[in-house]
Amino acid sequence: MTAAIVGWAHTPFGKMDAETVESLIVRVAQDALAHAGIGAAEVDEIVLGHFGAGFSAQEFTAGLVLQASPDLRFKPATRVENACATGSAAVHQALKSIAAGAAKFVLVVGVEQMTKTPGPEIGRNLLRASYLPEDGDTPAGFAGVFGKIAAAYFQRHGDKSDALAAIAAKNHRNGVSNPYAQMRKDFGFDFCRQESEKNPFVAGPLKRTDCSLVSDGAAALVIAAGEVAAEMPRAVSFRATAHAQDFLPMSKRDILKFEGCGEAWRRALGKAGITLDDLSFVETHDCFTIAELIEYEAMGLAPEGQGARAILEGWTAKEGRLPVNPSGGLKAKGHPIGATGVSMHVLTAMQLSGEAGEMQIPGATLGGIFNMGGAAVANYVSILERTR
């Protein structure tokens, strides 16, 4: 057995005024250890995913995980960051420590608190995940960056407003069943499709329902070495992982192809010895609906320029050929930057363990995860399977 997830925890995502970065970290760290059934003294290493970039006055946050238990004192603790893929960067770092034989149990925590930051600052903070010499003055911040991507996609492949609205509607419909989701409301296709006072255009062809939410929240995993996981009550193994980093400037690549995403999927599927058709579901990074649409093409679900077919013909619905974002995705669940990648792994592990409640995909055996930082710059794929 390869390294495996043996325990997890997840807060609700949303506006959490009574919480702090510290309290969120402590909460999920304690809960994940309890869920795994191990004591803090058994942890060999801690990895914290926390984007920060202005959201937190408290920097140097890796040490905050030790607040969860005095038995964590003197454990190695490191904070990692890779924009919106920070959570997956933390997961992959844990796997490297286990593969190197440096740890048997690693506690991985992802956290962000965004809602206490004033709106204009949120936009500036998020824009730091773009290439500032080219995109630093983009109106509407990071939404503006993806608005330009959507407009360029429409110019090349035709107006795909119906497809974007269908993606938003699907993910909000799925999010109703997710107890951790920030927005548990089925808006329906018509609301997502039409501009209105409650759903105005935000950037280019993107409306409010095309954009993920500003969120607070945390998630945590206990990852164990294979020989240890084999003795645990539950184990969801990493069949394969891949990380492909692309150029930061969009001018150096064809941004409508998400080539780093495609490369990460090809590597991971190759390592796993499977095809996309073998997956039971995928949790993918829908920071904006146009991202999910292009990701259909990058992962190989649809040919270039034909991603709209995947959503409009029902392929990615919960009961479809390849369910995508049965959790509701970032669109409904929320997107607390540092927590997102860890959350994706938690929700995938829940599915594969048959513990996803109303979100459950019947008979799920293999789950794929794609988490990206920036505009397809940091690209992480994990393929998970249940082994216990």
Phi, psi and omega per residue, in radians:
M1 nan 2.345 3.039
T2 -1.344 -3.139 3.074
A3 -0.948 2.556 -3.030
A4 -2.471 2.632 2.999
I5 -1.368 2.170 -3.100
V6 -2.069 -0.031 3.085
G7 -2.973 2.747 -3.095
W8 -2.759 2.938 3.061
A9 -2.703 2.733 -3.048
H10 -2.744 2.188 3.006
T11 -1.459 2.817 2.873
P12 -1.050 2.632 3.040
F13 -1.757 2.563 3.119
G14 2.670 -2.737 3.116
K15 -1.552 1.989 -3.002
M16 -2.170 1.325 -3.042
D17 -1.114 -0.513 -3.085
A18 -1.401 -0.118 -3.103
E19 -1.797 2.859 2.985
T20 -2.248 2.958 3.047
V21 -0.959 -0.749 -3.134
E22 -1.110 -0.824 -3.091
S23 -1.158 -0.620 3.096
L24 -1.137 -0.772 3.111
I25 -1.048 -0.865 -3.089
V26 -1.074 -0.743 -3.103
R27 -1.034 -0.898 -3.069
V28 -1.314 -0.551 3.106
A29 -1.099 -0.816 3.125
Q30 -1.105 -0.758 -3.081
D31 -1.204 -0.642 3.135
A32 -1.179 -0.715 3.100
L33 -1.102 -0.738 3.124
A34 -1.123 -0.712 -3.138
H35 -1.137 -0.645 3.109
A36 -1.304 -0.366 -3.130
G37 1.358 0.524 3.095
I38 -2.150 2.785 3.079
G39 -1.572 2.760 3.139
A40 -1.034 -0.537 -3.128
A41 -1.120 -0.381 -3.119
E42 -1.432 -0.213 3.138
V43 -1.235 2.300 3.126
D44 -1.667 -0.473 -3.070
E45 -2.727 2.680 3.121
I46 -2.190 2.346 3.019
V47 -2.223 2.191 3.130
L48 -1.913 2.230 2.979
G49 -1.722 2.013 -3.103
H50 -2.608 1.931 -3.093
F51 -1.208 -0.867 -3.139
G52 1.165 -1.743 3.128
A53 0.878 0.660 3.104
G54 1.886 -0.238 3.136
F55 -1.297 -0.476 -3.055
S56 -2.093 2.184 3.048
A57 -1.157 -0.574 3.090
Q58 -1.451 1.843 2.971
E59 -1.581 -2.992 -3.133
F60 0.888 1.010 -2.977
T61 -1.644 -0.121 -3.118
A62 -0.985 -0.668 -3.117
G63 -1.172 -0.288 -3.131
L64 -1.176 -0.420 3.137
V65 -1.092 -0.517 -3.139
L66 -1.121 -0.327 3.107
Q67 -1.139 -0.254 -3.115
A68 -1.270 -0.429 -3.131
S69 -2.928 2.407 3.061
P70 -1.099 -0.348 3.126
D71 -1.284 -0.139 3.060
L72 -1.533 -0.102 -3.135
R73 -1.050 2.364 3.125
F74 1.332 0.050 3.026
K75 -1.291 2.496 3.038
P76 -1.048 2.277 -3.138
A77 -2.401 2.232 -3.080
T78 -2.342 2.413 3.027
R79 -1.677 2.340 3.066
V80 -2.086 2.800 -3.091
E81 -2.663 2.330 3.010
N82 -2.689 1.036 -3.137
A83 0.952 -2.382 -3.033
C84 -1.262 -0.132 3.051
A85 -1.706 0.285 -3.098
T86 -0.977 -0.732 -3.126
G87 -1.081 -0.769 3.106
S88 -1.210 -0.575 3.059
A89 -1.046 -0.675 3.100
A90 -1.157 -0.743 3.107
V91 -1.070 -0.828 -3.100
H92 -1.163 -0.572 3.081
Q93 -1.139 -0.699 3.098
A94 -1.071 -0.731 -3.138
L95 -1.109 -0.625 3.122
K96 -1.160 -0.686 3.121
S97 -1.129 -0.703 3.117
I98 -1.184 -0.755 3.137
A99 -1.094 -0.554 -3.140
A100 -1.383 -0.109 -3.105
G101 1.382 0.220 -3.109
A102 -1.483 -0.231 -3.091
A103 -2.679 2.579 2.997
K104 -1.821 -0.600 3.049
F105 -2.191 2.212 3.050
V106 -2.126 2.291 3.051
L107 -1.661 2.093 -3.136
V108 -1.953 2.223 3.128
V109 -2.196 2.387 3.004
G110 -2.129 2.391 -3.049
V111 -2.639 2.619 2.933
E112 -2.787 2.487 2.960
Q113 -2.211 1.915 -3.012
M114 -1.872 -0.490 -2.912
T115 -1.297 -0.246 3.098
K116 -1.434 -0.095 3.122
T117 -1.561 2.331 3.105
P118 -1.011 2.573 -3.057
G119 -0.838 -0.920 -3.129
P120 -1.036 -0.615 3.119
E121 -1.216 -0.616 3.089
I122 -1.002 -0.821 3.127
G123 -1.043 -0.757 -3.131
R124 -1.173 -0.699 3.138
N125 -1.090 -0.795 -3.108
L126 -1.186 -0.593 -3.130
L127 -1.133 -0.310 3.099
R128 -1.177 -0.219 3.058
A129 -1.502 0.117 3.041
S130 -1.916 3.102 3.117
Y131 -1.540 1.791 -2.956
L132 -1.061 -0.641 3.119
P133 -1.033 -0.479 3.128
E134 -1.761 -0.637 -2.960
D135 -2.056 0.085 -3.037
G136 -1.118 -0.386 -3.129
D137 -1.846 0.311 -3.103
T138 -1.135 2.161 3.057
P139 -1.080 2.525 -3.132
A140 1.222 0.277 2.994
G141 1.087 -2.430 -3.076
F142 -1.159 -0.529 3.024
A143 -1.059 -0.636 3.104
G144 -1.124 -0.634 3.098
V145 -1.079 -0.816 -3.137
F146 -1.320 -0.412 3.006
G147 -1.113 -0.699 3.082
K148 -1.151 -0.672 3.103
I149 -1.107 -0.780 3.141
A150 -1.093 -0.768 -3.132
A151 -1.091 -0.709 3.123
A152 -1.169 -0.664 3.102
Y153 -1.103 -0.770 3.124
F154 -1.088 -0.679 -3.132
Q155 -1.135 -0.677 -3.101
R156 -1.405 -0.688 -2.965
H157 -2.050 0.017 -3.122
G158 1.707 2.859 -3.108
D159 -1.141 2.097 -3.121
K160 -2.012 0.549 -3.114
S161 -1.063 -0.626 3.103
D162 -1.085 -0.748 -3.123
A163 -1.143 -0.746 3.129
L164 -1.097 -0.741 3.117
A165 -1.123 -0.647 3.135
A166 -1.190 -0.640 3.068
I167 -1.119 -0.820 3.116
A168 -1.036 -0.790 -3.113
A169 -1.116 -0.739 3.118
K170 -1.040 -0.848 -3.060
N171 -1.210 -0.631 3.058
H172 -1.191 -0.647 3.080
R173 -1.089 -0.770 3.107
N174 -1.144 -0.629 -3.089
G175 -1.129 -0.375 3.110
V176 -1.007 -0.561 -3.081
S177 -1.554 -0.013 -3.089
N178 -1.721 1.942 -3.096
P179 -1.152 -0.268 3.140
Y180 -1.648 -0.116 -2.999
A181 -1.231 2.488 3.118
Q182 -1.229 -0.643 -3.089
M183 -2.203 1.763 -3.100
R184 -1.794 1.220 -3.103
K185 -2.501 2.274 3.095
D186 -1.514 1.810 -3.084
F187 -1.408 -0.410 -3.116
G188 1.414 2.763 -3.086
F189 -1.109 -0.784 -3.036
D190 -1.043 -0.759 3.132
F191 -1.108 -0.764 -3.119
C192 -1.188 -0.487 -3.068
R193 -1.417 -0.590 -2.999
Q194 -1.650 2.386 2.950
E195 -1.196 2.419 3.121
S196 -2.726 3.053 3.112
E197 -1.043 -0.619 -3.141
K198 -1.542 -0.172 3.138
N199 -2.402 1.142 -3.083
P200 -1.373 2.858 2.985
F201 -1.177 2.417 -3.115
V202 -1.865 -0.789 -3.130
A203 -2.776 2.160 -3.104
G204 0.964 -2.327 3.139
P205 -1.476 0.068 -3.107
L206 -1.499 2.220 3.050
K207 -1.715 3.089 -3.120
R208 -0.996 -0.680 -3.124
T209 -1.254 -0.111 3.073
D210 -1.586 -0.050 -2.997
C211 -2.032 2.403 3.102
S212 -1.234 2.931 -2.960
L213 -1.654 2.627 2.990
V214 -1.371 2.193 -2.902
S215 -2.453 2.772 2.891
D216 -1.990 2.613 3.058
G217 2.823 3.001 -3.133
A218 -2.636 2.732 3.049
A219 -2.562 2.730 -3.111
A220 -2.560 2.670 3.111
L221 -2.338 2.560 2.851
V222 -1.863 2.097 3.132
I223 -1.933 2.303 -3.067
A224 -2.112 2.644 3.022
A225 -1.110 2.685 -3.021
G226 -0.963 -0.791 -3.085
E227 -1.162 -0.516 3.094
V228 -1.362 -0.761 -3.118
A229 -1.048 -0.526 -3.117
A230 -1.087 -0.344 -3.131
E231 -1.789 0.034 -3.073
M232 -1.551 2.769 -3.139
P233 -1.078 -0.568 3.120
R234 -2.430 2.576 3.100
A235 -2.669 2.136 3.038
V236 -1.996 1.930 -2.976
S237 -1.519 2.701 3.011
F238 -1.526 1.825 3.092
R239 -1.218 -0.638 3.114
A240 -2.900 2.703 3.006
T241 -2.433 2.769 3.060
A242 -2.703 2.563 3.094
H243 -2.388 2.095 3.115
A244 -2.159 2.066 3.141
Q245 -1.732 2.280 -3.128
D246 -1.917 3.018 3.095
F247 -1.000 2.478 3.070
L248 -1.273 -0.784 3.118
P249 -1.186 2.247 3.102
M250 -1.181 -0.401 -3.116
S251 -1.188 -0.267 -3.114
K252 -1.619 0.103 -3.108
R253 -2.679 2.946 3.045
D254 -1.501 1.725 -3.000
I255 -1.138 -0.330 -3.111
L256 -1.418 -0.040 -3.129
K257 -1.823 -0.261 -3.099
F258 0.802 0.987 -3.030
E259 -1.121 -0.549 3.090
G260 -1.174 -0.651 3.053
C261 -1.069 -0.836 3.140
G262 -1.069 -0.718 3.136
E263 -1.134 -0.744 3.136
A264 -1.100 -0.731 3.101
W265 -1.121 -0.765 -3.131
R266 -1.069 -0.755 3.136
R267 -1.119 -0.818 -3.077
A268 -1.153 -0.792 3.133
L269 -1.106 -0.674 3.103
G270 -1.111 -0.787 3.114
K271 -1.095 -0.661 -3.106
A272 -1.334 -0.304 -3.111
G273 1.220 0.614 -3.111
I274 -2.358 3.052 2.997
T275 -2.022 2.987 3.120
L276 -1.007 -0.576 -3.108
D277 -1.143 -0.314 -3.141
D278 -1.414 -0.259 -3.107
L279 -1.322 2.485 3.088
S280 -1.451 -0.482 -3.129
F281 -2.977 2.928 3.091
V282 -2.371 2.402 2.904
E283 -1.813 2.004 -3.073
T284 -2.132 2.866 -2.939
H285 -1.516 1.553 -3.131
D286 -1.688 1.016 3.077
C287 -0.990 -0.599 2.998
F288 -2.419 2.642 -3.071
T289 -1.067 -0.556 3.109
I290 -1.103 -0.538 3.106
A291 -1.131 -0.819 3.127
E292 -1.076 -0.690 -3.141
L293 -1.059 -0.846 -3.135
I294 -1.181 -0.585 3.121
E295 -1.120 -0.565 3.039
Y296 -0.951 -0.734 -3.106
E297 -1.310 -0.742 -3.102
A298 -1.136 -0.628 -3.132
M299 -1.370 -0.200 3.102
G300 1.679 0.218 3.128
L301 -1.300 -0.578 -3.136
A302 -2.467 2.655 3.091
P303 -1.132 2.816 3.117
E304 -0.953 2.281 3.124
G305 1.460 -0.081 -3.085
Q306 -2.046 0.330 3.139
G307 -1.028 -0.494 3.141
A308 -1.016 -0.547 3.136
R309 -1.040 -0.666 -3.064
A310 -1.061 -0.667 3.140
I311 -1.521 -0.740 -3.056
L312 -1.257 -0.444 3.094
E313 -1.690 0.136 2.999
G314 1.414 0.191 -3.103
W315 -1.073 -0.616 -3.001
T316 -1.761 0.127 3.052
A317 -1.176 2.856 -3.091
K318 -1.005 -0.559 3.134
E319 -1.757 0.195 -3.045
G320 -1.515 -3.000 -3.100
R321 -1.061 -0.729 3.063
L322 -2.460 1.619 3.118
P323 -0.989 2.272 3.124
V324 -2.084 2.208 -3.120
N325 1.046 0.990 3.041
P326 -1.107 -0.278 3.087
S327 -1.369 -0.220 -2.973
G328 1.758 -0.173 3.102
G329 1.109 -3.019 3.112
L330 -1.123 -0.497 -3.085
K331 -1.020 -0.793 -3.136
A332 -1.765 -0.648 -3.053
K333 -1.231 -0.607 -3.007
G334 1.869 2.902 -3.005
H335 -2.451 1.172 2.989
P336 -1.274 1.867 -2.788
I337 -0.761 -1.023 -3.062
G338 -1.178 -0.376 -3.091
A339 -1.561 -0.331 -2.931
T340 -1.035 -0.874 -3.106
G341 -1.110 -0.672 3.094
V342 -1.154 -0.734 3.087
S343 -0.996 -0.767 3.127
M344 -1.025 -0.700 3.124
H345 -1.222 -0.677 3.088
V346 -1.070 -0.868 -3.069
L347 -1.166 -0.578 3.068
T348 -1.200 -0.736 3.088
A349 -1.086 -0.679 3.090
M350 -1.056 -0.771 3.126
Q351 -1.049 -0.830 -3.038
L352 -1.283 -0.332 3.076
S353 -1.613 -0.018 -3.099
G354 1.231 0.449 -3.078
E355 -2.010 0.434 -3.050
A356 -1.626 0.075 3.081
G357 1.034 -2.301 -3.106
E358 -1.223 -0.245 3.088
M359 -1.394 -0.204 -2.902
Q360 -1.017 2.291 2.945
I361 -1.564 2.023 -3.061
P362 -1.010 2.300 3.061
G363 1.203 0.384 -3.110
A364 -1.088 2.259 -3.121
T365 -2.121 -0.566 3.128
L366 -2.316 2.294 3.123
G367 -2.170 2.395 3.103
G368 -1.870 2.538 3.138
I369 -2.257 2.302 2.964
F370 -2.223 2.122 -3.131
N371 -2.227 2.241 -3.100
M372 -2.195 2.651 3.040
G373 -1.958 2.367 -3.076
G374 1.196 -2.791 3.119
A375 -1.557 1.370 -3.126
A376 1.035 0.710 3.108
V377 -1.638 -1.052 3.063
A378 -1.658 1.998 -3.007
N379 -2.116 2.013 -3.101
Y380 -2.106 2.306 3.032
V381 -2.165 2.375 2.971
S382 -2.194 2.468 3.010
I383 -2.099 2.083 -3.039
L384 -1.975 2.614 3.031
E385 -2.523 2.604 3.124
R386 -1.407 2.305 3.077
T387 -2.080 -0.302 3.036
R388 -2.503 nan nan
